[in-house]
Amino acid sequence: TIQNNLIQKAFNGIYVNGGTTPQNGLNLFVTGNTISSTGADAVTIAGVSVQGVNGGTISQNDIGNMVSTLTTAGSRSGIWLGSGCNNITIERNKIHDLQYTGTGGYGANGVRISNGGTTSTGIVVKNNMIYNITGDADSYATFGATYSPVGIYCYGSAQTGISIYNNSINLYGNTL
C-alpha cells in the first residue's frame, strides 16, 4: 500500500516492478497520493508506473504538472501500466497538466496501458478526470497515437479484457 504521500522531484513518482516472468507483484494499492508539484519540485516522466503486478487499485490520486523537454524517455504518462499487469482498477484519479514542451516529437498520455507482448487482462479504467494533455508530437499518420497527446492509450499485441468507461477527458486548445 502506498497511501497519502506527497511525492516530488522524481523521474517517476511511484515505480513498482514485480517482474514479468514470473509476475511477483500482488495486491498493489496506490491511493490518495499527491504527485502534482510544479517547477523544480515536479515529477518529470510518470506519476505512477507499474509492471508485473496481479491485482490492485490505483485510485484517488492527484497526478499532474509534469512539464518536460526531456527526449530520452519519450512520452509523459500520468499512470502507466506496463507488461504483466492484470486485474488492476484505475479509478477516481485526477490527471492533469501533462506537457511535453520540447521539439523531439513526443506527447503526453493521461493513462497508458502497454503489454510488451504479454497478455493483460482484467484491467478497468473508470471515473477518472483527465485534462490538459499536450506535446509537439510526430506525425499521427506515420506513427499513430504513439507520440501524440492522448487521454487514455492502450496498445500492444495481447490486449484483452480491458474495460474503459465513465471517464471525463478534456483535451482542449492547441494540444500540439
C-alpha positions in Angstrom: 0.0 0.0 0.0 1.3 3.4 -1.0 -1.1 5.9 0.5 -1.5 9.7 1.3 2.0 10.7 0.2 3.3 14.0 -1.3 5.8 12.9 -4.0 8.1 15.5 -5.6 11.4 15.9 -7.5 11.5 12.5 -9.2 11.7 10.9 -12.7 8.9 8.5 -11.8 6.7 9.5 -8.8 5.8 5.9 -7.9 7.6 3.0 -9.7 6.6 -0.6 -8.9 8.2 -3.5 -10.8 7.0 -7.0 -9.8 8.8 -8.6 -12.8 7.1 -10.2 -15.8 8.5 -13.8 -15.7 7.0 -14.6 -13.3 4.8 -11.8 -12.1 5.8 -11.3 -8.4 3.7 -8.2 -7.6 0.4 -8.9 -5.9 -2.4 -6.7 -4.4 -0.9 -3.2 -5.0 -2.9 -0.2 -3.6 -1.8 3.3 -4.6 -4.4 5.6 -3.1 -4.7 9.3 -2.1 -1.2 10.4 -3.2 -0.4 13.9 -4.5 2.1 13.9 -7.4 1.4 17.3 -8.8 4.0 19.8 -7.6 5.2 22.4 -10.0 8.6 23.8 -11.2 11.7 22.3 -9.6 9.6 20.1 -7.4 7.7 18.4 -10.3 7.9 14.7 -11.3 9.0 14.6 -14.9 8.2 11.3 -16.6 5.4 9.2 -15.0 3.2 9.8 -11.9 2.6 6.1 -11.3 4.4 3.4 -13.3 3.6 -0.3 -12.7 4.8 -3.5 -14.2 4.4 -7.2 -13.3 1.5 -6.8 -10.8 -1.5 -9.0 -10.5 -4.3 -7.4 -8.5 -4.6 -3.9 -7.3 -6.2 -0.5 -7.3 -4.8 2.9 -8.3 -7.3 5.4 -7.0 -8.0 9.0 -5.8 -4.5 10.3 -6.7 -3.8 13.8 -8.0 -1.2 13.5 -10.7 -0.2 16.5 -12.7 2.0 19.4 -13.6 4.6 17.3 -15.4 6.2 19.7 -17.9 9.3 18.4 -19.6 11.6 18.9 -22.6 13.4 15.6 -21.9 13.6 13.4 -25.0 15.5 10.4 -23.5 12.4 8.7 -22.0 9.7 9.6 -24.6 6.2 10.4 -23.7 5.0 11.5 -20.3 2.3 9.5 -18.5 0.1 10.1 -15.5 -0.4 6.4 -14.9 1.4 3.7 -16.9 0.6 0.0 -16.7 3.4 -1.9 -18.4 4.0 -5.6 -19.1 2.5 -8.3 -16.9 -0.3 -6.2 -15.3 -3.6 -8.0 -14.6 -6.7 -7.4 -12.5 -5.9 -3.7 -11.8 -8.5 -0.9 -11.4 -7.6 2.7 -12.2 -10.4 4.9 -10.8 -11.2 8.3 -9.5 -7.8 9.9 -10.2 -7.3 13.5 -11.3 -4.7 13.5 -14.1 -3.9 16.9 -15.5 -1.3 19.3 -17.0 1.0 16.7 -18.5 3.1 18.6 -21.1 6.0 17.9 -23.4 7.4 21.3 -24.4 10.5 20.2 -26.4 10.9 19.6 -30.1 11.6 15.9 -30.1 8.1 14.8 -31.4 6.5 13.5 -28.2 3.1 13.8 -26.5 1.8 13.0 -23.0 -0.8 10.3 -22.1 -3.2 10.5 -19.1 -3.4 6.7 -18.8 -1.1 4.4 -20.8 -1.6 0.7 -20.9 1.0 -1.4 -22.8 1.9 -5.0 -22.5 5.1 -5.8 -24.3 3.5 -8.9 -25.9 2.3 -10.5 -22.7 -1.4 -10.8 -22.1 -3.0 -8.0 -20.0 -6.5 -8.9 -18.6 -9.0 -7.7 -16.1 -7.9 -4.0 -16.3 -10.6 -1.4 -15.6 -10.2 2.3 -16.2 -13.2 4.2 -14.8 -14.3 7.5 -13.4 -11.1 9.4 -13.9 -10.8 13.1 -14.8 -8.1 13.8 -17.4 -7.4 17.2 -18.9 -4.7 19.5 -20.4 -2.5 16.8 -22.1 -0.1 18.3 -24.7 3.0 17.8 -26.7 4.7 18.6 -30.0 4.1 15.1 -31.5 5.4 13.4 -34.6 3.1 12.6 -37.5 -0.1 10.8 -36.4 -0.5 9.5 -40.0 3.0 7.9 -39.7 3.2 6.8 -36.0 -0.4 6.7 -34.9 -1.0 7.7 -31.3 2.5 6.6 -30.1 3.8 10.1 -29.9 0.6 12.1 -29.7 -1.2 13.7 -26.7 -3.9 11.1 -25.7 -6.2 10.9 -22.7 -6.2 7.0 -22.5 -3.9 5.0 -24.7 -3.9 1.2 -24.9 -1.5 -0.6 -27.2 0.2 -4.0 -27.6 -0.4 -7.3 -29.3 -2.1 -9.1 -26.5 -4.6 -6.6 -25.0 -7.8 -8.4 -23.9 -10.3 -7.8 -21.1 -9.7 -4.1 -20.7 -12.8 -2.1 -19.7 -12.8 1.7 -20.1 -15.9 3.7 -19.0 -17.2 6.9 -17.4 -14.0 8.9 -17.7 -14.1 12.6 -18.3 -11.4 13.6 -20.8 -11.0 17.2 -22.0 -8.0 17.8 -24.3 -8.7 21.4 -25.3 -6.9 24.2 -27.1 -3.7 23.6 -29.1 -2.7 20.2 -27.9 0.1 20.0 -30.5 
